């Protein structure tokens, strides 16, 4: 059974709107060491807002 590569870490994206909604994703920590920011849908607000990486 293959093991997961340690370079691709699992990160949690939390909504900046303050609803507490989160997404889980992976990223390559060597190629993008800074925090990830994505615009995604927040179902509690029912609109697209910014999600930032949480450490």
N, C-alpha and C positions, 0 to 999 in steps of 0.2 A: 504494500500500500504506500502510495507516494505521500510525502509530508509537504505541508504548505511552505512556500518560500518565505523566509524571514524578512526579505526586503519589502514585500507587499503587506503592509500592515493594515489592520482593520481600524477604521476611524468612525467616529460618531458625529453626524452633522445635526446641530441643534438650531431650531428656528430663532431668528432674531426678533420675531414679533412678540415673544414672551409667552407663547402658548405651551411650551414644553414639549412640542412634537419633535421627534428625531428620526433621522434616516441613518442606516448603517451602510457603509461602502468601503472599498479598499483603495489604496493609492500606493504608488511606488515612492518610498521615502527617500531614495537616492536622487531621483529625478526632480522631485518637488518637495523640498524640505520645509517650505513655508506652509502656513495653514491654508486649507482648502476652503474656498467660498463658492457656493453654487446657488442659483435661483431655482427653487423647486416649489411644488404645490404644497400648501399647508391646509389639510382638510378641515382643521378646526376653524380657520378663518375663511376657508373656501376661496383663497386667492394665492397667487405666486409671490413668495417673499424670499429674502436672502437667508440661506442656511450657512453657518460657519462651523468649522471643525472645532471640536471640543477635545481637550487633552486630559 
